[in-house]
């Protein structure tokens, strides 16, 4: 399988009276070869504010590069101030990885 075939995503945007909510549903493997793709899609969304949900329901594998990309995006969202980024539908393995690396609390912050 080619590196760019190992990760894909869909984007869904909803707007209500108060917030724009963007959900990025991830599929496949978020690893060294593909981590840049999640950053490229989410960084512009952080600039426009709102709620960004990264749905990891169908994420088969997450390595340290993928985790680093998610952390960088979360820090950017926190620094921006008017954007909230959250991870949803964590698999047991991803939740365990976040717990072991002491990052679960970071992704629980508002």
Backbone atoms as SQL, in Angstrom:
CREATE TABLE atoms (id INTEGER PRIMARY KEY, chain TEXT, resi INTEGER, resn TEXT, atom TEXT, x REAL, y REAL, z REAL);
INSERT INTO atoms VALUES
  (1, 'A', 1, 'UNK', 'N', 0.848, -1.186, 0.000),
  (2, 'A', 1, 'UNK', 'CA', 0.000, 0.000, 0.000),
  (3, 'A', 1, 'UNK', 'C', 0.887, 1.240, 0.000),
  (4, 'A', 2, 'UNK', 'N', 0.626, 2.164, -0.875),
  (5, 'A', 2, 'UNK', 'CA', 1.401, 3.409, -0.944),
  (6, 'A', 2, 'UNK', 'C', 1.142, 4.256, 0.291),
  (7, 'A', 3, 'UNK', 'N', 2.137, 5.064, 0.657),
  (8, 'A', 3, 'UNK', 'CA', 2.034, 5.854, 1.887),
  (9, 'A', 3, 'UNK', 'C', 0.797, 6.740, 1.908),
  (10, 'A', 4, 'UNK', 'N', 0.458, 7.389, 0.787),
  (11, 'A', 4, 'UNK', 'CA', -0.673, 8.300, 0.813),
  (12, 'A', 4, 'UNK', 'C', -2.018, 7.565, 0.753),
  (13, 'A', 5, 'UNK', 'N', -2.003, 6.253, 0.565),
  (14, 'A', 5, 'UNK', 'CA', -3.235, 5.479, 0.610),
  (15, 'A', 5, 'UNK', 'C', -3.524, 4.960, 2.010),
  (16, 'A', 6, 'UNK', 'N', -2.578, 5.106, 2.926),
  (17, 'A', 6, 'UNK', 'CA', -2.756, 4.554, 4.260),
  (18, 'A', 6, 'UNK', 'C', -3.561, 5.480, 5.173),
  (19, 'A', 7, 'UNK', 'N', -3.806, 6.701, 4.755),
  (20, 'A', 7, 'UNK', 'CA', -4.576, 7.645, 5.568),
  (21, 'A', 7, 'UNK', 'C', -5.504, 8.438, 4.663),
  (22, 'A', 8, 'UNK', 'N', -6.746, 8.515, 5.074),
  (23, 'A', 8, 'UNK', 'CA', -7.694, 9.372, 4.365),
  (24, 'A', 8, 'UNK', 'C', -8.656, 9.957, 5.391),
  (25, 'A', 9, 'UNK', 'N', -9.432, 10.934, 4.972),
  (26, 'A', 9, 'UNK', 'CA', -10.340, 11.610, 5.889),
  (27, 'A', 9, 'UNK', 'C', -11.521, 12.174, 5.117),
  (28, 'A', 10, 'UNK', 'N', -12.598, 12.413, 5.842),
  (29, 'A', 10, 'UNK', 'CA', -13.735, 13.168, 5.323),
  (30, 'A', 10, 'UNK', 'C', -13.966, 14.356, 6.252),
  (31, 'A', 11, 'UNK', 'N', -14.451, 15.428, 5.674),
  (32, 'A', 11, 'UNK', 'CA', -14.743, 16.642, 6.448),
  (33, 'A', 11, 'UNK', 'C', -16.226, 16.939, 6.354),
  (34, 'A', 12, 'UNK', 'N', -16.816, 17.217, 7.522),
  (35, 'A', 12, 'UNK', 'CA', -18.222, 17.616, 7.581),
  (36, 'A', 12, 'UNK', 'C', -18.295, 18.909, 8.393),
  (37, 'A', 13, 'UNK', 'N', -18.961, 19.916, 7.836),
  (38, 'A', 13, 'UNK', 'CA', -19.105, 21.190, 8.539),
  (39, 'A', 13, 'UNK', 'C', -20.569, 21.455, 8.842),
  (40, 'A', 14, 'UNK', 'N', -20.828, 21.876, 10.071),
  (41, 'A', 14, 'UNK', 'CA', -22.168, 22.255, 10.503),
  (42, 'A', 14, 'UNK', 'C', -22.087, 23.634, 11.142),
  (43, 'A', 15, 'UNK', 'N', -23.062, 24.457, 10.875),
  (44, 'A', 15, 'UNK', 'CA', -23.095, 25.803, 11.453),
  (45, 'A', 15, 'UNK', 'C', -24.397, 25.962, 12.219),
  (46, 'A', 16, 'UNK', 'N', -24.298, 26.319, 13.500),
  (47, 'A', 16, 'UNK', 'CA', -25.506, 26.673, 14.234),
  (48, 'A', 16, 'UNK', 'C', -25.403, 28.146, 14.603),
  (49, 'A', 17, 'UNK', 'N', -26.282, 28.600, 15.455),
  (50, 'A', 17, 'UNK', 'CA', -26.325, 30.023, 15.783),
  (51, 'A', 17, 'UNK', 'C', -25.033, 30.518, 16.439),
  (52, 'A', 18, 'UNK', 'N', -24.355, 29.644, 17.175),
  (53, 'A', 18, 'UNK', 'CA', -23.181, 30.075, 17.920),
  (54, 'A', 18, 'UNK', 'C', -21.857, 29.593, 17.352),
  (55, 'A', 19, 'UNK', 'N', -21.791, 28.354, 16.904),
  (56, 'A', 19, 'UNK', 'CA', -20.527, 27.732, 16.537),
  (57, 'A', 19, 'UNK', 'C', -20.550, 27.135, 15.145),
  (58, 'A', 20, 'UNK', 'N', -19.417, 27.163, 14.530),
  (59, 'A', 20, 'UNK', 'CA', -19.183, 26.333, 13.359),
  (60, 'A', 20, 'UNK', 'C', -18.467, 25.090, 13.886),
  (61, 'A', 21, 'UNK', 'N', -19.012, 23.921, 13.585),
  (62, 'A', 21, 'UNK', 'CA', -18.400, 22.668, 14.010),
  (63, 'A', 21, 'UNK', 'C', -17.925, 21.923, 12.781),
  (64, 'A', 22, 'UNK', 'N', -16.645, 21.583, 12.789),
  (65, 'A', 22, 'UNK', 'CA', -16.057, 20.827, 11.698),
  (66, 'A', 22, 'UNK', 'C', -15.587, 19.492, 12.251),
  (67, 'A', 23, 'UNK', 'N', -16.052, 18.408, 11.635),
  (68, 'A', 23, 'UNK', 'CA', -15.630, 17.070, 12.040),
  (69, 'A', 23, 'UNK', 'C', -14.773, 16.477, 10.937),
  (70, 'A', 24, 'UNK', 'N', -13.589, 16.046, 11.315),
  (71, 'A', 24, 'UNK', 'CA', -12.687, 15.365, 10.396),
  (72, 'A', 24, 'UNK', 'C', -12.645, 13.910, 10.829),
  (73, 'A', 25, 'UNK', 'N', -13.217, 13.035, 10.016),
  (74, 'A', 25, 'UNK', 'CA', -13.236, 11.607, 10.326),
  (75, 'A', 25, 'UNK', 'C', -12.032, 10.958, 9.662),
  (76, 'A', 26, 'UNK', 'N', -11.175, 10.366, 10.478),
  (77, 'A', 26, 'UNK', 'CA', -9.915, 9.798, 9.998),
  (78, 'A', 26, 'UNK', 'C', -10.040, 8.300, 9.770),
  (79, 'A', 27, 'UNK', 'N', -9.374, 7.826, 8.728),
  (80, 'A', 27, 'UNK', 'CA', -9.359, 6.406, 8.383),
  (81, 'A', 27, 'UNK', 'C', -7.926, 5.978, 8.107),
  (82, 'A', 28, 'UNK', 'N', -7.584, 4.777, 8.528),
  (83, 'A', 28, 'UNK', 'CA', -6.279, 4.226, 8.177),
  (84, 'A', 28, 'UNK', 'C', -5.232, 4.451, 9.239),
  (85, 'A', 29, 'UNK', 'N', -4.061, 4.866, 8.788),
  (86, 'A', 29, 'UNK', 'CA', -2.891, 4.972, 9.651),
  (87, 'A', 29, 'UNK', 'C', -2.358, 6.413, 9.660),
  (88, 'A', 30, 'UNK', 'N', -2.296, 6.988, 10.844),
  (89, 'A', 30, 'UNK', 'CA', -1.718, 8.325, 10.995),
  (90, 'A', 30, 'UNK', 'C', -0.296, 8.125, 11.507),
  (91, 'A', 31, 'UNK', 'N', 0.636, 8.099, 10.567),
  (92, 'A', 31, 'UNK', 'CA', 2.024, 7.744, 10.855),
  (93, 'A', 31, 'UNK', 'C', 2.955, 8.777, 10.223),
  (94, 'A', 32, 'UNK', 'N', 4.245, 8.551, 10.357),
  (95, 'A', 32, 'UNK', 'CA', 5.251, 9.483, 9.857),
  (96, 'A', 32, 'UNK', 'C', 4.968, 9.949, 8.431),
  (97, 'A', 33, 'UNK', 'N', 4.640, 9.019, 7.544),
  (98, 'A', 33, 'UNK', 'CA', 4.440, 9.355, 6.138),
  (99, 'A', 33, 'UNK', 'C', 3.156, 10.145, 5.881),
  (100, 'A', 34, 'UNK', 'N', 2.211, 10.111, 6.815),
  (101, 'A', 34, 'UNK', 'CA', 0.909, 10.729, 6.569),
  (102, 'A', 34, 'UNK', 'C', 0.555, 11.854, 7.545),
  (103, 'A', 35, 'UNK', 'N', 1.350, 12.053, 8.567),
  (104, 'A', 35, 'UNK', 'CA', 1.021, 13.029, 9.617),
  (105, 'A', 35, 'UNK', 'C', 0.868, 14.442, 9.067),
  (106, 'A', 36, 'UNK', 'N', 1.644, 14.786, 8.066),
  (107, 'A', 36, 'UNK', 'CA', 1.584, 16.137, 7.499),
  (108, 'A', 36, 'UNK', 'C', 0.200, 16.424, 6.898),
  (109, 'A', 37, 'UNK', 'N', -0.466, 15.392, 6.394),
  (110, 'A', 37, 'UNK', 'CA', -1.774, 15.592, 5.756),
  (111, 'A', 37, 'UNK', 'C', -2.816, 16.090, 6.756),
  (112, 'A', 38, 'UNK', 'N', -2.816, 15.550, 7.974),
  (113, 'A', 38, 'UNK', 'CA', -3.797, 16.015, 8.967),
  (114, 'A', 38, 'UNK', 'C', -3.485, 17.466, 9.348),
  (115, 'A', 39, 'UNK', 'N', -2.217, 17.804, 9.437),
  (116, 'A', 39, 'UNK', 'CA', -1.839, 19.187, 9.749),
  (117, 'A', 39, 'UNK', 'C', -2.283, 20.135, 8.644),
  (118, 'A', 40, 'UNK', 'N', -2.102, 19.726, 7.390),
  (119, 'A', 40, 'UNK', 'CA', -2.471, 20.583, 6.259),
  (120, 'A', 40, 'UNK', 'C', -3.970, 20.858, 6.204),
  (121, 'A', 41, 'UNK', 'N', -4.777, 19.907, 6.616),
  (122, 'A', 41, 'UNK', 'CA', -6.225, 20.125, 6.567),
  (123, 'A', 41, 'UNK', 'C', -6.737, 20.876, 7.799),
  (124, 'A', 42, 'UNK', 'N', -6.121, 20.667, 8.955),
  (125, 'A', 42, 'UNK', 'CA', -6.655, 21.259, 10.188),
  (126, 'A', 42, 'UNK', 'C', -6.136, 22.669, 10.444),
  (127, 'A', 43, 'UNK', 'N', -4.899, 22.977, 10.105),
  (128, 'A', 43, 'UNK', 'CA', -4.347, 24.311, 10.403),
  (129, 'A', 43, 'UNK', 'C', -5.206, 25.452, 9.866),
  (130, 'A', 44, 'UNK', 'N', -5.673, 25.403, 8.619),
  (131, 'A', 44, 'UNK', 'CA', -6.534, 26.495, 8.148),
  (132, 'A', 44, 'UNK', 'C', -7.865, 26.575, 8.914),
  (133, 'A', 45, 'UNK', 'N', -8.355, 25.442, 9.386),
  (134, 'A', 45, 'UNK', 'CA', -9.599, 25.438, 10.155),
  (135, 'A', 45, 'UNK', 'C', -9.411, 26.134, 11.502),
  (136, 'A', 46, 'UNK', 'N', -8.243, 25.968, 12.090),
  (137, 'A', 46, 'UNK', 'CA', -7.949, 26.630, 13.369),
  (138, 'A', 46, 'UNK', 'C', -8.000, 28.136, 13.187),
  (139, 'A', 47, 'UNK', 'N', -7.490, 28.618, 12.073),
  (140, 'A', 47, 'UNK', 'CA', -7.482, 30.058, 11.807),
  (141, 'A', 47, 'UNK', 'C', -8.888, 30.644, 11.743),
  (142, 'A', 48, 'UNK', 'N', -9.852, 29.848, 11.282),
  (143, 'A', 48, 'UNK', 'CA', -11.216, 30.373, 11.153),
  (144, 'A', 48, 'UNK', 'C', -12.056, 30.161, 12.409),
  (145, 'A', 49, 'UNK', 'N', -11.506, 29.504, 13.425),
  (146, 'A', 49, 'UNK', 'CA', -12.185, 29.354, 14.704),
  (147, 'A', 49, 'UNK', 'C', -13.273, 28.300, 14.685),
  (148, 'A', 50, 'UNK', 'N', -13.996, 28.215, 15.810),
  (149, 'A', 50, 'UNK', 'CA', -15.059, 27.238, 15.946),
  (150, 'A', 50, 'UNK', 'C', -14.594, 25.992, 16.666),
  (151, 'A', 51, 'UNK', 'N', -15.391, 24.950, 16.534),
  (152, 'A', 51, 'UNK', 'CA', -15.101, 23.664, 17.159),
  (153, 'A', 51, 'UNK', 'C', -14.623, 22.698, 16.090),
  (154, 'A', 52, 'UNK', 'N', -13.481, 22.098, 16.324),
  (155, 'A', 52, 'UNK', 'CA', -12.934, 21.102, 15.405),
  (156, 'A', 52, 'UNK', 'C', -12.893, 19.782, 16.149),
  (157, 'A', 53, 'UNK', 'N', -13.559, 18.795, 15.587),
  (158, 'A', 53, 'UNK', 'CA', -13.549, 17.453, 16.162),
  (159, 'A', 53, 'UNK', 'C', -12.772, 16.540, 15.223),
  (160, 'A', 54, 'UNK', 'N', -11.767, 15.894, 15.758),
  (161, 'A', 54, 'UNK', 'CA', -11.032, 14.897, 14.986),
  (162, 'A', 54, 'UNK', 'C', -11.522, 13.540, 15.463),
  (163, 'A', 55, 'UNK', 'N', -12.264, 12.878, 14.595),
  (164, 'A', 55, 'UNK', 'CA', -12.915, 11.604, 14.913),
  (165, 'A', 55, 'UNK', 'C', -11.977, 10.462, 14.540),
  (166, 'A', 56, 'UNK', 'N', -11.570, 9.699, 15.552),
  (167, 'A', 56, 'UNK', 'CA', -10.597, 8.631, 15.351),
  (168, 'A', 56, 'UNK', 'C', -11.239, 7.241, 15.348),
  (169, 'A', 57, 'UNK', 'N', -12.538, 7.172, 15.112),
  (170, 'A', 57, 'UNK', 'CA', -13.254, 5.900, 15.116),
  (171, 'A', 57, 'UNK', 'C', -12.582, 4.851, 14.245),
  (172, 'A', 58, 'UNK', 'N', -12.185, 5.223, 13.059),
  (173, 'A', 58, 'UNK', 'CA', -11.666, 4.269, 12.075),
  (174, 'A', 58, 'UNK', 'C', -10.155, 4.398, 11.896),
  (175, 'A', 59, 'UNK', 'N', -9.472, 4.954, 12.889),
  (176, 'A', 59, 'UNK', 'CA', -8.021, 5.060, 12.803),
  (177, 'A', 59, 'UNK', 'C', -7.415, 3.735, 13.251),
  (178, 'A', 60, 'UNK', 'N', -6.739, 3.058, 12.336),
  (179, 'A', 60, 'UNK', 'CA', -6.193, 1.734, 12.614),
  (180, 'A', 60, 'UNK', 'C', -4.896, 1.794, 13.413),
  (181, 'A', 61, 'UNK', 'N', -4.109, 2.863, 13.210),
  (182, 'A', 61, 'UNK', 'CA', -2.804, 2.932, 13.856),
  (183, 'A', 61, 'UNK', 'C', -2.374, 4.384, 13.984),
  (184, 'A', 62, 'UNK', 'N', -1.723, 4.689, 15.098),
  (185, 'A', 62, 'UNK', 'CA', -1.194, 6.024, 15.372),
  (186, 'A', 62, 'UNK', 'C', 0.221, 5.855, 15.903),
  (187, 'A', 63, 'UNK', 'N', 1.213, 6.452, 15.226),
  (188, 'A', 63, 'UNK', 'CA', 2.581, 6.376, 15.730),
  (189, 'A', 63, 'UNK', 'C', 2.973, 7.714, 16.361),
  (190, 'A', 64, 'UNK', 'N', 4.236, 7.828, 16.769),
  (191, 'A', 64, 'UNK', 'CA', 4.683, 9.042, 17.464),
  (192, 'A', 64, 'UNK', 'C', 4.600, 10.277, 16.574),
  (193, 'A', 65, 'UNK', 'N', 4.805, 10.131, 15.278),
  (194, 'A', 65, 'UNK', 'CA', 4.689, 11.276, 14.366),
  (195, 'A', 65, 'UNK', 'C', 3.240, 11.736, 14.253),
  (196, 'A', 66, 'UNK', 'N', 2.321, 10.785, 14.157),
  (197, 'A', 66, 'UNK', 'CA', 0.900, 11.122, 14.124),
  (198, 'A', 66, 'UNK', 'C', 0.472, 11.785, 15.415),
  (199, 'A', 67, 'UNK', 'N', 0.933, 11.239, 16.525),
  (200, 'A', 67, 'UNK', 'CA', 0.622, 11.822, 17.833),
  (201, 'A', 67, 'UNK', 'C', 1.202, 13.226, 17.942),
  (202, 'A', 68, 'UNK', 'N', 2.422, 13.411, 17.458),
  (203, 'A', 68, 'UNK', 'CA', 3.044, 14.741, 17.469),
  (204, 'A', 68, 'UNK', 'C', 2.253, 15.748, 16.659),
  (205, 'A', 69, 'UNK', 'N', 1.720, 15.317, 15.523),
  (206, 'A', 69, 'UNK', 'CA', 0.900, 16.208, 14.691),
  (207, 'A', 69, 'UNK', 'C', -0.365, 16.613, 15.438),
  (208, 'A', 70, 'UNK', 'N', -1.011, 15.664, 16.110),
  (209, 'A', 70, 'UNK', 'CA', -2.228, 15.975, 16.864),
  (210, 'A', 70, 'UNK', 'C', -1.929, 16.934, 18.017),
  (211, 'A', 71, 'UNK', 'N', -0.815, 16.717, 18.708),
  (212, 'A', 71, 'UNK', 'CA', -0.423, 17.607, 19.806),
  (213, 'A', 71, 'UNK', 'C', -0.153, 19.016, 19.277),
  (214, 'A', 72, 'UNK', 'N', 0.574, 19.123, 18.167),
  (215, 'A', 72, 'UNK', 'CA', 0.874, 20.438, 17.584),
  (216, 'A', 72, 'UNK', 'C', -0.411, 21.170, 17.210),
  (217, 'A', 73, 'UNK', 'N', -1.376, 20.451, 16.670),
  (218, 'A', 73, 'UNK', 'CA', -2.653, 21.066, 16.303),
  (219, 'A', 73, 'UNK', 'C', -3.419, 21.517, 17.541),
  (220, 'A', 74, 'UNK', 'N', -3.400, 20.711, 18.597),
  (221, 'A', 74, 'UNK', 'CA', -4.087, 21.077, 19.841),
  (222, 'A', 74, 'UNK', 'C', -3.454, 22.334, 20.446),
  (223, 'A', 75, 'UNK', 'N', -2.136, 22.383, 20.468),
  (224, 'A', 75, 'UNK', 'CA', -1.439, 23.553, 21.013),
  (225, 'A', 75, 'UNK', 'C', -1.759, 24.795, 20.186),
  (226, 'A', 76, 'UNK', 'N', -1.788, 24.657, 18.870),
  (227, 'A', 76, 'UNK', 'CA', -2.153, 25.788, 18.006),
  (228, 'A', 76, 'UNK', 'C', -3.561, 26.273, 18.313),
  (229, 'A', 77, 'UNK', 'N', -4.489, 25.340, 18.506),
  (230, 'A', 77, 'UNK', 'CA', -5.875, 25.718, 18.810),
  (231, 'A', 77, 'UNK', 'C', -5.963, 26.427, 20.161),
  (232, 'A', 78, 'UNK', 'N', -5.230, 25.932, 21.146),
  (233, 'A', 78, 'UNK', 'CA', -5.226, 26.577, 22.468),
  (234, 'A', 78, 'UNK', 'C', -4.657, 27.982, 22.359),
  (235, 'A', 79, 'UNK', 'N', -3.556, 28.129, 21.642),
  (236, 'A', 79, 'UNK', 'CA', -2.917, 29.444, 21.497),
  (237, 'A', 79, 'UNK', 'C', -3.793, 30.426, 20.728),
  (238, 'A', 80, 'UNK', 'N', -4.602, 29.928, 19.802),
  (239, 'A', 80, 'UNK', 'CA', -5.484, 30.785, 19.012),
  (240, 'A', 80, 'UNK', 'C', -6.587, 31.372, 19.884),
  (241, 'A', 81, 'UNK', 'N', -7.042, 30.598, 20.867),
  (242, 'A', 81, 'UNK', 'CA', -8.007, 31.119, 21.829),
  (243, 'A', 81, 'UNK', 'C', -9.461, 31.005, 21.430),
  (244, 'A', 82, 'UNK', 'N', -9.815, 31.208, 20.181),
  (245, 'A', 82, 'UNK', 'CA', -11.222, 31.155, 19.781),
  (246, 'A', 82, 'UNK', 'C', -11.532, 29.895, 18.979),
  (247, 'A', 83, 'UNK', 'N', -10.702, 28.908, 19.160),
  (248, 'A', 83, 'UNK', 'CA', -10.900, 27.631, 18.485),
  (249, 'A', 83, 'UNK', 'C', -10.779, 26.526, 19.521),
  (250, 'A', 84, 'UNK', 'N', -11.678, 25.563, 19.446),
  (251, 'A', 84, 'UNK', 'CA', -11.625, 24.406, 20.334),
  (252, 'A', 84, 'UNK', 'C', -11.388, 23.171, 19.478),
  (253, 'A', 85, 'UNK', 'N', -10.369, 22.394, 19.825),
  (254, 'A', 85, 'UNK', 'CA', -10.060, 21.174, 19.098),
  (255, 'A', 85, 'UNK', 'C', -10.172, 20.007, 20.061),
  (256, 'A', 86, 'UNK', 'N', -10.917, 18.989, 19.646),
  (257, 'A', 86, 'UNK', 'CA', -11.047, 17.818, 20.501),
  (258, 'A', 86, 'UNK', 'C', -10.946, 16.544, 19.679),
  (259, 'A', 87, 'UNK', 'N', -10.457, 15.508, 20.335),
  (260, 'A', 87, 'UNK', 'CA', -10.423, 14.181, 19.739),
  (261, 'A', 87, 'UNK', 'C', -11.657, 13.439, 20.226),
  (262, 'A', 88, 'UNK', 'N', -12.339, 12.755, 19.316),
  (263, 'A', 88, 'UNK', 'CA', -13.531, 12.000, 19.701),
  (264, 'A', 88, 'UNK', 'C', -13.415, 10.569, 19.193),
  (265, 'A', 89, 'UNK', 'N', -14.155, 9.694, 19.848),
  (266, 'A', 89, 'UNK', 'CA', -14.217, 8.277, 19.483),
  (267, 'A', 89, 'UNK', 'C', -12.836, 7.627, 19.459),
  (268, 'A', 90, 'UNK', 'N', -12.141, 7.756, 20.572),
  (269, 'A', 90, 'UNK', 'CA', -10.813, 7.169, 20.690),
  (270, 'A', 90, 'UNK', 'C', -10.920, 5.654, 20.833),
  (271, 'A', 91, 'UNK', 'N', -10.112, 4.953, 20.083),
  (272, 'A', 91, 'UNK', 'CA', -10.050, 3.504, 20.265),
  (273, 'A', 91, 'UNK', 'C', -9.333, 3.236, 21.592),
  (274, 'A', 92, 'UNK', 'N', -9.504, 2.051, 22.147),
  (275, 'A', 92, 'UNK', 'CA', -8.775, 1.737, 23.389),
  (276, 'A', 92, 'UNK', 'C', -7.265, 1.902, 23.243),
  (277, 'A', 93, 'UNK', 'N', -6.701, 1.542, 22.086),
  (278, 'A', 93, 'UNK', 'CA', -5.250, 1.678, 21.890),
  (279, 'A', 93, 'UNK', 'C', -4.820, 3.137, 21.859),
  (280, 'A', 94, 'UNK', 'N', -5.592, 3.987, 21.188),
  (281, 'A', 94, 'UNK', 'CA', -5.240, 5.412, 21.129),
  (282, 'A', 94, 'UNK', 'C', -5.385, 6.025, 22.519),
  (283, 'A', 95, 'UNK', 'N', -6.443, 5.677, 23.223),
  (284, 'A', 95, 'UNK', 'CA', -6.635, 6.198, 24.581),
  (285, 'A', 95, 'UNK', 'C', -5.485, 5.759, 25.486),
  (286, 'A', 96, 'UNK', 'N', -5.059, 4.518, 25.347),
  (287, 'A', 96, 'UNK', 'CA', -3.931, 4.020, 26.135),
  (288, 'A', 96, 'UNK', 'C', -2.652, 4.781, 25.791),
  (289, 'A', 97, 'UNK', 'N', -2.418, 5.030, 24.509),
  (290, 'A', 97, 'UNK', 'CA', -1.240, 5.790, 24.086),
  (291, 'A', 97, 'UNK', 'C', -1.257, 7.193, 24.685),
  (292, 'A', 98, 'UNK', 'N', -2.407, 7.852, 24.649),
  (293, 'A', 98, 'UNK', 'CA', -2.515, 9.194, 25.230),
  (294, 'A', 98, 'UNK', 'C', -2.308, 9.162, 26.744),
  (295, 'A', 99, 'UNK', 'N', -2.771, 8.109, 27.396),
  (296, 'A', 99, 'UNK', 'CA', -2.594, 7.969, 28.841),
  (297, 'A', 99, 'UNK', 'C', -1.132, 7.738, 29.186),
  (298, 'A', 100, 'UNK', 'N', -0.484, 6.818, 28.473),
  (299, 'A', 100, 'UNK', 'CA', 0.922, 6.494, 28.730),
  (300, 'A', 100, 'UNK', 'C', 1.816, 7.713, 28.532),
  (301, 'A', 101, 'UNK', 'N', 1.503, 8.530, 27.535),
  (302, 'A', 101, 'UNK', 'CA', 2.325, 9.702, 27.229),
  (303, 'A', 101, 'UNK', 'C', 1.883, 10.945, 28.002),
  (304, 'A', 102, 'UNK', 'N', 0.947, 10.765, 28.931),
  (305, 'A', 102, 'UNK', 'CA', 0.419, 11.868, 29.753),
  (306, 'A', 102, 'UNK', 'C', -0.200, 12.979, 28.915),
  (307, 'A', 103, 'UNK', 'N', -0.815, 12.616, 27.785),
  (308, 'A', 103, 'UNK', 'CA', -1.434, 13.610, 26.909),
  (309, 'A', 103, 'UNK', 'C', -2.959, 13.569, 26.944),
  (310, 'A', 104, 'UNK', 'N', -3.517, 12.592, 27.621),
  (311, 'A', 104, 'UNK', 'CA', -4.977, 12.499, 27.666),
  (312, 'A', 104, 'UNK', 'C', -5.577, 13.764, 28.269),
  (313, 'A', 105, 'UNK', 'N', -4.946, 14.299, 29.299),
  (314, 'A', 105, 'UNK', 'CA', -5.449, 15.523, 29.938),
  (315, 'A', 105, 'UNK', 'C', -5.379, 16.719, 28.983),
  (316, 'A', 106, 'UNK', 'N', -4.346, 16.803, 28.163),
  (317, 'A', 106, 'UNK', 'CA', -4.234, 17.900, 27.197),
  (318, 'A', 106, 'UNK', 'C', -5.442, 17.910, 26.268),
  (319, 'A', 107, 'UNK', 'N', -5.840, 16.730, 25.795),
  (320, 'A', 107, 'UNK', 'CA', -6.946, 16.654, 24.864),
  (321, 'A', 107, 'UNK', 'C', -8.296, 16.739, 25.553),
  (322, 'A', 108, 'UNK', 'N', -8.306, 16.753, 26.888),
  (323, 'A', 108, 'UNK', 'CA', -9.543, 16.925, 27.647),
  (324, 'A', 108, 'UNK', 'C', -9.809, 18.397, 27.960),
  (325, 'A', 109, 'UNK', 'N', -8.797, 19.246, 27.749),
  (326, 'A', 109, 'UNK', 'CA', -8.942, 20.683, 28.040),
  (327, 'A', 109, 'UNK', 'C', -9.896, 21.335, 27.067),
  (328, 'A', 110, 'UNK', 'N', -10.593, 22.335, 27.563),
  (329, 'A', 110, 'UNK', 'CA', -11.528, 23.094, 26.715),
  (330, 'A', 110, 'UNK', 'C', -10.793, 24.088, 25.937);
